[in-house]
Amino acid sequence: MNKPKIISIIGGTGQMGQKFAKEFLNAGFEVLVSGRTTKLTNKDVAKRGDVIIITVPIHKTKDVIEEIIPLVKEDALLTDFTSVKMMPIEVMTKSKSSITVVGGHPLFGPTTNFKNQNFIFCHERGERYVQWYKDFLEFLGLNVLDMTKEEHDKHMAVIQCLTHFSALSLGSTLEKLNYDLIKGESIATPVYLMRFYGVGRILAQDPDLYTDIQMHNPFAKDVAKMYKKSVDELLNAVDNSDAITFSNIFNKSKKYFGHVATRSMEVTDKLIKSLS
């Protein structure tokens, strides 16, 4: 099995880049890192790496890939950690055909332990270092999930974009109501607290990250429009005191969730106990 000698991480001074750089170093690899504060430039590390990982904000990804592609070695593996996959993979495959291309997405934050976390693996082209890379990720304790770039972006339009969109909608609604957050927290039901803290967790982080994910996922708009349609249907039922329509929407969704709803009760019961 082919094994690289030098791992280059572009954007490696960020939290996720540092997290992976530490693991590669611990495994005995030479690791080259470029970032806004490093002496080494993106081009410096790109031309030396056997495996090049790009972990920069989504809106900078295309420009960074195009900047370094001419310098990447013929037999290198080029990959990324971006939260969308169609765009970076399409740009990376414009490189020399001998360069292996894999899209990657860690489905966890930089403060989370690797063990049992999911990592999306979109193997687009080439074979060199692919098996080694997958094996290394699994060695870290990650669940490596094979997926096409289109599958990834469609799933993330729901798992990330819809989640963030609905959370921001709730946060924005509370702000517009000038709702007393502290009082509400003190008298809240456990279910409200779980939702409340989920919204707060997102709002405690970098708005640019969430903006990037929303703006660059090609399926985000359609998902957001469907969310608005669902909200409008519920609002219309409430506005017209139409209990039958409201109940029908509830029951249709309940039937769709099926056994997942039952499992959700079990999981959230455990979360409620931990909150109390």
QUILINGI-V805538 format. One record per backbone hydrogen bond with DSSP energy under -1.0 kcal/mol. NH is the residue of the N-H (numbers start at 1). CO is the residue of the C=O. If there is no record, write none. Layout:
# QUILINGI-V805538
nh co
NH CO
NH CO
This chain:
# QUILINGI-V805538
nh co
7 30
8 51
9 32
10 53
11 34
12 9
12 34
14 11
18 14
19 15
20 16
21 17
22 18
23 19
24 20
25 21
26 22
27 23
28 25
29 24
30 5
32 7
34 9
38 35
45 41
46 42
47 43
49 45
50 6
51 6
52 77
53 8
54 79
55 10
60 57
61 58
64 60
65 61
66 62
67 63
68 64
69 65
71 68
72 69
76 73
77 50
78 100
79 52
81 54
89 85
90 86
91 87
92 88
93 89
94 91
95 92
99 96
100 76
101 125
102 78
103 122
105 120
107 118
108 106
112 109
116 141
117 114
119 143
120 105
121 145
122 103
124 101
125 101
130 127
133 129
134 130
135 131
136 132
137 133
138 134
139 135
140 136
141 138
142 137
143 117
145 119
147 121
152 148
153 149
154 150
155 151
156 152
157 153
158 155
159 155
160 156
161 156
162 157
163 158
164 160
165 161
166 162
167 163
168 164
169 165
170 166
171 167
172 168
173 169
174 170
175 171
176 172
177 173
179 174
181 179
184 180
185 181
186 182
187 183
193 189
194 190
195 191
196 192
197 193
198 194
199 195
200 196
201 197
202 198
203 199
204 200
205 202
210 206
211 207
212 208
213 209
214 210
215 211
216 212
217 213
220 217
223 219
224 220
225 221
226 222
227 223
228 224
229 225
230 226
231 227
232 228
233 229
234 230
235 231
236 232
237 233
238 234
239 235
240 236
241 238
242 237
243 241
246 242
247 243
248 244
249 245
250 246
251 247
252 248
253 249
254 250
255 251
256 252
257 253
258 254
260 257
261 258
263 259
264 260
265 261
266 262
267 263
268 264
269 265
270 266
271 267
272 268
273 269
274 270
275 271
276 272
